[in-house]
Amino acid sequence: MSEPQPTPSSVPERLRAAVARARASAARRPVPWIACGLAAVLVVGSGGAVAVASAMTQPARTTAGPAPTSSPSSAPSRTATTRPPGTPSPTATPTARAVPDSPATPAPLRTCSIATAASAPGLGDFEGYVMDAKTGEVLFSKHGERPAQTGSVMKTLTSATALAVLGGDHRIPTTVTRESAGTIALVGHGDATLSAGAGTVYPGAPTLAQLAQQVKAKVGSTPVTTIVTDDSYWSDADAWDPTWPVSERTIGYQPEVTALMVDGDRANPAAATSPRSEDPVGRAGAAFRTALANAGVAGAASAQIVKRATTSSDTIASVSSQPVSTLIGQMIPNSDNTLAEMLARVSSKESGANGSAASLTGVYQSALRSYGVDPAGIVIKDGSGESAANAVSPEFVAHLMVQVAAGAKGLGTLANTLPVAGVSGTLASRFTGANAVARGKVHAKTGWIDSANTLGGYIDAADGSRLTFAFYAIGSSRAAALPALDAVTAATYSCGSKLTAS
């Protein structure tokens, strides 16, 4: 027996009951009702009541999957609906769906100033630049774009150039060739660490004794009557830059830059600062003659020494420097000018240039560009920074230091050797008193020439940010410049990413 059909008079009552049930269901499980519930209750008649009842029995959509979306063009327009008084508005239950990217974390308010520290008289004609290594934001600049003398901060550029051109594993050879039965040649290729063996500031360096033993094994009892010293790997016509004070050689900070020398041409091989000669090649030849005699090479003690290019490629002995990465580790902490000049000239030769001082600007620009920085406008007169004619802006140094701090493309070798404030290298005794707050947090290369004191590197700041920077104190005395440089650097550490240029 079939159910009796509702009479017309009973439809409104049944419809009202269905609507009430629908509203209650919508309050509990609104998702399916958003699309069809309200539309269904507008249907009049027994068919409408059945449709409402059917809709009420459909399972609600789970929130585990993405909610359906409609394009703007197909979305129905909103229409006003009347609701009986006292009926609460349905509240949608959240569904799983793609969440738009949240806005980037707002940058900290830059309210911290180093203006007072950056105006200290001890800074002289001050140039400075600070940037956030992570965001690239410029936090401070005072003449930061202006190229100027760098002092030994130049050695960071020299290191980066050597790592780009030579690579950290490259070793610099010194060879001996045999020209005839009684003539051999000592041929230099730029290894200033080659040692006479009476102590050295370069632990692990190759020695003349090692070469002499190899020569003895090759020549046997044949006398050696002539020793040729060959430094023609690059021309020594520009071995001394005219802008360098002669006192740098006589006191012992800088030798003449020749491709053949022993112990960095130091009078005392075991002393970092020791007077240098006017003839590094001749000194190397005399030391080699002694080493040959000590090795028992016949005739060596009285052999004549002749300076010229060798005429032979018959190599009978060879030694090599330690890797470039080790040489950088010996150069940077002690600010060794000798190694800096050697790495600069060797980089020039190995890059296809001629090893001259005049070639360095082009060689450095090409190499440094490989790190993604723009070296346009830099002027490189030497590898050590001794020349006041060098011109590199603090801005460029700070940008290069972003790559150094990140260890990009082998630059971790340089980052790991930078002096640390109050801890190591040329910064070991710096950052005292109120500036001690930054001890252990500043990793930077120092620079000192008569006309400028400089500092460039990176800072692990108090707020956890990493900043890169370069500060040049030009024209003030060293006694005034060093504490002023430490103070402005410590202030930068304290400000961190909140540093403002105002």
C-alpha positions as CSV (number, residue, x, y, z in Angstrom):
1,M,0.0,0.0,0.0
2,S,1.3,3.3,-1.0
3,E,1.6,6.3,1.3
4,P,-1.2,8.7,0.8
5,Q,-0.3,12.0,-0.9
6,P,-0.5,15.1,1.2
7,T,-3.5,17.2,0.6
8,P,-3.0,20.9,-0.4
9,S,-4.1,22.1,2.9
10,S,-1.3,20.1,4.7
11,V,1.6,21.3,2.6
12,P,2.4,24.6,4.4
13,E,2.6,22.8,7.8
14,R,4.9,20.0,6.5
15,L,7.0,22.6,4.6
16,R,7.4,24.7,7.7
17,A,8.5,21.6,9.7
18,A,11.0,20.7,6.9
19,V,12.4,24.2,6.9
20,A,12.9,24.1,10.7
21,R,14.7,20.8,10.5
22,A,16.9,22.2,7.6
23,R,17.9,25.2,9.7
24,A,18.8,23.1,12.6
25,S,20.9,20.9,10.4
26,A,22.5,23.9,8.8
27,A,23.6,25.1,12.2
28,R,25.3,21.8,12.9
29,R,26.7,21.0,9.4
30,P,26.5,24.2,7.3
31,V,28.7,23.3,4.3
32,P,26.2,21.4,2.2
33,W,23.5,23.9,3.1
34,I,25.5,26.9,1.9
35,A,25.1,25.6,-1.7
36,C,21.6,24.1,-1.7
37,G,19.8,24.3,1.6
38,L,18.2,27.8,1.3
39,A,17.3,27.2,-2.4
40,A,15.5,24.0,-1.5
41,V,13.2,25.5,1.0
42,L,11.8,27.9,-1.7
43,V,10.4,24.9,-3.5
44,V,6.6,24.7,-2.9
45,G,4.7,21.4,-2.9
46,S,5.2,17.9,-2.0
47,G,8.1,17.6,-4.4
48,G,9.8,20.4,-2.6
49,A,9.4,18.8,0.8
50,V,10.8,15.6,-0.5
51,A,13.8,17.5,-1.9
52,V,14.5,19.1,1.4
53,A,14.3,15.8,3.2
54,S,16.7,14.2,0.7
55,A,19.2,17.0,1.1
56,M,19.1,16.6,4.9
57,T,20.2,12.9,4.6
58,Q,23.3,13.6,2.4
59,P,26.7,13.3,4.3
60,A,28.5,16.5,4.9
61,R,31.8,17.1,2.9
62,T,34.9,16.3,4.9
63,T,37.4,19.0,5.6
64,A,40.3,16.7,4.7
65,G,40.3,17.6,1.0
66,P,40.3,21.0,-0.7
67,A,37.1,22.9,-0.7
68,P,35.5,23.6,-4.0
69,T,36.2,27.0,-5.4
70,S,34.3,29.1,-8.0
71,S,35.7,31.5,-10.4
72,P,34.6,35.1,-10.0
73,S,32.7,34.9,-13.3
74,S,30.6,31.9,-12.2
75,A,30.0,32.8,-8.5
76,P,26.4,33.7,-7.8
77,S,25.7,37.2,-6.7
78,R,24.8,37.8,-3.1
79,T,21.1,38.5,-2.4
80,A,19.5,39.8,0.7
81,T,17.6,37.2,2.6
82,T,15.1,37.7,5.4
83,R,15.5,35.7,8.6
84,P,12.7,35.3,11.2
85,P,13.4,37.4,14.3
86,G,15.6,35.6,16.9
87,T,17.0,33.1,14.4
88,P,20.8,33.0,14.7
89,S,22.9,33.4,11.6
90,P,24.7,30.2,10.5
91,T,28.4,30.2,11.2
92,A,30.6,28.5,8.6
93,T,32.9,25.8,9.7
94,P,36.5,26.2,8.4
95,T,37.5,23.9,5.7
96,A,41.0,22.8,4.6
97,R,42.2,24.9,1.6
98,A,45.2,26.6,0.3
99,V,46.3,29.4,2.6
100,P,47.8,32.5,0.9
101,D,51.4,33.3,1.7
102,S,51.5,35.2,4.9
103,P,53.0,38.7,4.7
104,A,56.8,38.9,5.1
105,T,57.9,39.5,8.6
106,P,58.2,43.3,8.9
107,A,61.7,44.6,9.1
108,P,62.7,45.9,12.5
109,L,62.3,49.6,13.0
110,R,65.7,51.2,12.3
111,T,66.0,53.5,15.2
112,C,69.6,52.9,16.4
113,S,72.2,55.4,15.4
114,I,76.0,55.3,15.3
115,A,76.2,58.9,14.2
116,T,78.1,60.0,17.3
117,A,80.7,57.2,17.0
118,A,81.0,57.9,13.3
119,S,81.8,61.5,13.9
120,A,84.7,60.9,16.2
121,P,87.7,63.1,15.4
122,G,90.0,60.0,15.4
123,L,88.3,58.8,12.2
124,G,89.7,61.7,10.2
125,D,88.1,61.9,6.8
126,F,85.8,59.0,7.5
127,E,84.3,56.6,4.9
128,G,82.0,53.8,6.1
129,Y,79.4,51.4,4.8
130,V,77.3,48.8,6.6
131,M,74.8,46.3,5.1
132,D,72.6,43.5,6.2
133,A,74.2,40.3,4.8
134,K,70.9,38.5,4.6
135,T,68.6,41.1,3.1
136,G,71.2,43.2,1.3
137,E,69.7,46.3,2.9
138,V,72.1,49.3,3.2
139,L,72.0,50.2,6.9
140,F,74.6,52.9,6.9
141,S,76.8,54.8,4.5
142,K,79.0,57.8,4.9
143,H,80.9,58.4,1.7
144,G,80.7,54.6,1.4
145,E,80.6,54.7,-2.4
146,R,83.9,56.7,-2.6
147,P,87.0,54.7,-3.7
148,A,89.9,55.2,-1.5
149,Q,93.1,53.7,-0.1
150,T,92.4,50.4,1.6
151,G,95.5,49.6,3.6
152,S,95.8,45.9,4.2
153,V,92.1,45.3,3.8
154,M,93.3,44.9,0.2
155,K,94.5,41.5,1.2
156,T,90.9,40.3,1.3
157,L,90.6,41.2,-2.4
158,T,94.0,39.5,-3.1
159,S,92.8,36.3,-1.3
160,A,89.5,36.3,-3.2
161,T,91.3,36.8,-6.5
162,A,93.8,34.0,-5.8
163,L,91.0,31.6,-4.8
164,A,89.1,32.4,-8.0
165,V,92.2,32.2,-10.3
166,L,94.4,29.6,-8.7
167,G,92.1,27.7,-6.4
168,G,92.8,26.7,-2.8
169,D,94.7,23.6,-3.7
170,H,97.2,25.3,-6.1
171,R,100.9,25.0,-5.2
172,I,103.7,27.3,-6.4
173,P,106.7,25.4,-7.7
174,T,110.4,26.2,-7.6
175,T,112.5,24.1,-10.0
176,V,116.1,23.4,-10.9
177,T,117.1,22.8,-14.6
178,R,120.3,21.4,-16.0
179,E,121.7,23.4,-18.9
180,S,125.0,21.5,-19.3
181,A,127.2,19.2,-17.3
182,G,128.5,22.0,-15.1
183,T,125.6,24.5,-15.2
184,I,122.3,24.3,-13.4
185,A,119.6,27.0,-12.9
186,L,117.4,27.8,-9.9
187,V,114.1,28.9,-11.4
188,G,111.5,30.8,-9.3
189,H,107.8,30.9,-9.9
190,G,106.8,33.2,-7.1
191,D,107.1,31.1,-3.9
192,A,108.4,33.5,-1.3
193,T,108.2,30.8,1.4
194,L,111.1,28.8,-0.1
195,S,113.4,28.5,2.9
196,A,117.1,28.3,3.5
197,G,116.3,26.2,6.5
198,A,117.5,28.3,9.4
199,G,114.1,28.9,10.8
200,T,111.0,30.3,9.0
201,V,107.9,32.2,9.6
202,Y,106.1,29.8,7.2
203,P,105.8,26.5,8.9
204,G,105.9,23.6,6.5
205,A,107.6,25.6,3.7
206,P,109.8,23.8,1.1
207,T,113.5,24.1,1.6
208,L,116.6,24.7,-0.5
209,A,118.1,21.6,1.2
210,Q,115.4,19.5,-0.4
211,L,116.3,20.9,-3.9
212,A,120.0,20.3,-3.3
213,Q,119.5,16.7,-2.3
214,Q,117.6,16.1,-5.6
215,V,120.3,17.8,-7.6
216,K,123.0,15.7,-5.9
217,A,121.1,12.6,-6.9
218,K,121.0,13.7,-10.5
219,V,124.5,15.0,-11.1
220,G,126.3,12.5,-9.0
221,S,130.0,13.3,-8.9
222,T,129.9,15.8,-11.8
223,P,131.0,19.2,-10.6
224,V,128.7,22.2,-10.7
225,T,130.6,25.3,-11.8
226,T,127.8,27.7,-12.6
227,I,124.5,28.5,-10.8
228,V,122.0,30.5,-12.8
229,T,119.3,32.4,-10.9
230,D,116.2,32.8,-13.0
231,D,113.4,35.2,-11.8
232,S,112.0,35.8,-15.3
233,Y,108.6,34.3,-14.5
234,W,107.6,38.0,-14.4
235,S,109.7,41.1,-15.0
236,D,111.3,42.6,-12.0
237,A,111.2,46.1,-13.6
238,D,108.4,47.0,-11.3
239,A,109.7,45.0,-8.3
240,W,109.3,48.1,-6.1
241,D,106.3,50.4,-6.3
242,P,107.4,54.1,-6.2
243,T,104.5,54.9,-3.9
244,W,105.8,52.6,-1.2
245,P,107.9,54.2,1.5
246,V,111.5,52.9,1.3
247,S,111.2,52.3,5.1
248,E,108.9,49.4,4.4
249,R,111.9,47.5,3.0
250,T,114.5,48.7,5.4
251,I,112.4,48.2,8.5
252,G,111.3,44.9,7.1
253,Y,107.6,44.9,6.1
254,Q,108.0,44.5,2.4
255,P,110.6,43.0,0.0
256,E,111.2,43.8,-3.6
257,V,108.7,41.7,-5.6
258,T,110.7,39.2,-7.6
259,A,109.7,35.7,-8.7
260,L,112.7,34.2,-6.9
261,M,113.5,34.8,-3.3
262,V,114.2,32.8,-0.1
263,D,112.4,33.4,3.2
264,G,110.6,36.4,1.9
265,D,114.1,38.0,1.6
266,R,114.3,38.4,5.4
267,A,117.7,39.0,7.0
268,N,116.3,36.9,9.9
269,P,114.2,34.2,8.3
270,A,112.5,33.4,11.6
271,A,111.3,37.0,12.2
272,A,108.1,38.3,10.5
273,T,109.4,41.8,10.5
274,S,113.0,41.8,9.4
275,P,115.1,44.0,7.1
276,R,115.0,43.1,3.4
277,S,117.7,43.5,0.8
278,E,118.0,45.3,-2.5
279,D,118.8,42.0,-4.3
280,P,116.5,39.2,-3.3
281,V,117.5,37.1,-6.3
282,G,121.2,37.4,-5.4
283,R,120.5,36.4,-1.8
284,A,118.6,33.4,-3.0
285,G,121.4,32.3,-5.3
286,A,124.0,32.5,-2.5
287,A,121.8,30.5,-0.1
288,F,121.3,27.8,-2.8
289,R,125.0,27.6,-3.4
290,T,125.5,26.9,0.3
291,A,122.7,24.3,0.3
292,L,124.4,22.5,-2.7
293,A,127.8,22.5,-0.9
294,N,126.2,21.1,2.2
295,A,124.6,18.3,0.1
296,G,128.0,17.3,-1.2
297,V,127.6,18.6,-4.7
298,A,131.1,18.8,-6.2
299,G,132.4,22.2,-7.1
300,A,129.3,24.0,-5.6
301,A,131.1,25.9,-2.9
302,S,133.0,27.9,-5.5
303,A,130.5,28.0,-8.3
304,Q,129.8,31.4,-9.9
305,I,126.2,32.8,-9.7
306,V,124.7,34.3,-12.9
307,K,121.3,36.0,-13.0
308,R,119.4,35.4,-16.3
309,A,116.7,33.3,-17.8
310,T,117.5,29.6,-18.1
311,T,118.0,28.1,-21.5
312,S,116.9,24.6,-20.5
313,S,113.7,22.8,-19.7
314,D,115.5,19.7,-18.4
315,T,114.1,19.8,-14.8
316,I,116.2,17.8,-12.4
317,A,114.7,19.0,-9.1
318,S,111.5,20.5,-7.9
319,V,109.7,21.5,-4.7
320,S,106.3,23.2,-4.2
321,S,104.8,25.6,-1.8
322,Q,102.0,24.7,0.5
323,P,98.5,25.1,-0.9
324,V,97.1,28.6,-1.6
325,S,94.6,28.0,1.2
326,T,97.4,27.5,3.6
327,L,99.3,30.5,2.3
328,I,96.2,32.7,2.8
329,G,95.9,31.3,6.4
330,Q,99.5,32.5,7.0
331,M,99.0,35.8,5.2
332,I,95.7,37.2,6.6
333,P,96.1,36.8,10.4
334,N,99.6,38.4,10.4
335,S,99.0,40.8,7.4
336,D,102.0,39.4,5.6
337,N,102.8,41.8,2.7
338,T,105.2,39.4,1.0
339,L,102.7,36.6,0.5
340,A,100.1,39.2,-0.7
341,E,102.4,40.5,-3.4
342,M,103.4,36.9,-4.5
343,L,99.7,35.8,-4.7
344,A,98.8,38.9,-6.7
345,R,101.6,38.4,-9.3
346,V,101.1,34.6,-9.5
347,S,97.4,35.1,-10.0
348,S,98.2,37.5,-12.8
349,K,100.5,35.0,-14.5
350,E,98.1,32.1,-14.1
351,S,95.2,34.1,-15.5
352,G,97.1,34.8,-18.7
353,A,98.4,38.2,-17.9
354,N,102.1,39.1,-17.6
355,G,102.5,39.3,-13.8
356,S,103.1,43.0,-13.8
357,A,101.8,45.4,-11.2
358,A,100.0,47.2,-14.1
359,S,98.0,44.1,-14.9
360,L,96.5,43.8,-11.4
361,T,93.4,46.0,-11.8
362,G,92.2,44.0,-14.8
363,V,93.1,40.6,-13.2
364,Y,91.3,41.5,-9.9
365,Q,88.2,42.9,-11.7
366,S,87.8,39.7,-13.7
367,A,88.3,37.4,-10.8
368,L,86.1,39.3,-8.3
369,R,83.3,39.6,-10.8
370,S,83.0,35.8,-10.6
371,Y,81.6,36.2,-7.0
372,G,78.6,38.2,-8.3
373,V,79.9,41.6,-7.2
374,D,80.6,44.6,-9.4
375,P,84.3,45.7,-9.3
376,A,83.9,48.5,-11.8
377,G,86.0,51.4,-10.8
378,I,88.4,49.7,-8.4
379,V,92.1,50.5,-8.9
380,I,94.7,47.9,-7.8
381,K,98.3,49.0,-7.5
382,D,99.5,46.1,-5.4
383,G,98.4,43.0,-3.6
384,S,99.2,44.1,-0.1
385,G,97.5,47.5,0.1
386,E,100.7,49.3,0.8
387,S,100.1,51.9,-1.9
388,A,98.0,55.0,-1.1
389,A,97.1,55.0,-4.8
390,N,94.9,51.9,-4.5
391,A,91.2,52.9,-4.8
392,V,88.4,50.6,-3.5
393,S,85.2,51.8,-1.9
394,P,83.9,50.6,1.5
395,E,80.7,49.7,-0.4
396,F,82.6,47.2,-2.6
397,V,84.4,45.7,0.4
398,A,81.1,45.2,2.3
399,H,79.4,43.6,-0.8
400,L,82.4,41.2,-1.2
401,M,82.2,40.4,2.5
402,V,78.6,39.1,2.0
403,Q,80.1,36.4,-0.2
404,V,83.0,35.8,2.2
405,A,80.8,35.4,5.3
406,A,78.6,32.9,3.3
407,G,81.7,31.0,2.2
408,A,80.6,31.2,-1.4
409,K,82.8,29.6,-4.1
410,G,85.6,28.7,-1.7
411,L,85.7,32.0,0.2
412,G,85.2,30.1,3.4
413,T,89.0,29.8,3.4
414,L,89.2,33.5,3.8
415,A,86.4,33.8,6.3
416,N,88.1,31.3,8.5
417,T,91.3,33.2,8.6
418,L,90.0,36.7,9.4
419,P,91.2,38.1,12.7
420,V,88.5,38.1,15.4
421,A,88.1,41.0,17.7
422,G,89.9,40.5,21.0
423,V,90.7,36.9,20.1
424,S,93.1,36.4,17.2
425,G,95.5,37.9,14.6
426,T,95.9,41.6,14.3
427,L,92.7,42.1,16.3
428,A,93.8,40.1,19.3
429,S,94.7,43.2,21.4
430,R,91.9,45.4,20.1
431,F,88.3,46.1,21.3
432,T,89.0,46.9,25.0
433,G,87.1,48.9,27.6
434,A,83.6,49.8,26.5
435,N,84.3,48.3,23.0
436,A,84.8,44.9,24.5
437,V,81.1,44.2,24.1
438,A,81.9,43.2,20.5
439,R,84.9,40.9,21.3
440,G,84.5,37.6,19.5
441,K,81.8,39.0,17.3
442,V,83.8,41.0,14.7
443,H,85.6,39.1,12.0
444,A,87.6,41.6,10.0
445,K,90.9,42.5,8.3
446,T,92.8,45.4,9.6
447,G,94.7,47.9,7.5
448,W,97.5,50.4,8.3
449,I,99.5,52.7,6.1
450,D,100.8,56.1,6.9
451,S,97.8,57.9,5.5
452,A,94.9,55.5,6.6
453,N,93.8,52.9,9.1
454,T,91.0,50.6,7.9
455,L,88.8,47.7,9.0
456,G,86.6,45.5,6.9
457,G,84.7,42.3,7.4
458,Y,81.5,41.0,9.0
459,I,79.8,41.3,12.4
460,D,77.6,38.8,14.2
461,A,75.5,41.5,15.8
462,A,73.8,41.6,19.2
463,D,70.3,41.1,17.7
464,G,71.4,37.9,15.9
465,S,71.7,39.6,12.5
466,R,74.9,39.4,10.4
467,L,76.2,42.7,9.0
468,T,79.1,43.3,6.6
469,F,81.1,46.5,6.7
470,A,84.1,48.5,5.9
471,F,85.4,51.6,7.8
472,Y,88.2,53.8,6.6
473,A,89.9,56.4,8.9
474,I,91.8,58.5,6.5
475,G,94.4,61.2,7.5
476,S,94.3,60.7,11.3
477,S,97.1,59.2,13.5
478,R,97.1,55.5,14.3
479,A,96.9,56.3,18.0
480,A,93.6,58.2,17.4
481,A,92.2,56.0,14.6
482,L,92.3,52.5,16.2
483,P,90.1,53.2,19.3
484,A,87.8,55.3,17.1
485,L,87.5,52.4,14.6
486,D,86.8,50.0,17.4
487,A,84.2,52.3,18.9
488,V,82.2,52.7,15.7
489,T,82.4,49.0,15.0
490,A,81.2,48.1,18.5
491,A,78.4,50.6,18.1
492,T,77.4,48.9,14.9
493,Y,77.5,45.5,16.7
494,S,75.1,46.8,19.3
495,C,72.6,48.3,16.8
496,G,72.5,45.3,14.6
497,S,69.7,45.4,12.0
498,K,68.1,48.4,13.7
499,L,71.0,50.6,12.6
500,T,69.9,53.7,10.8
501,A,72.0,56.1,8.7
502,S,70.4,59.1,10.2
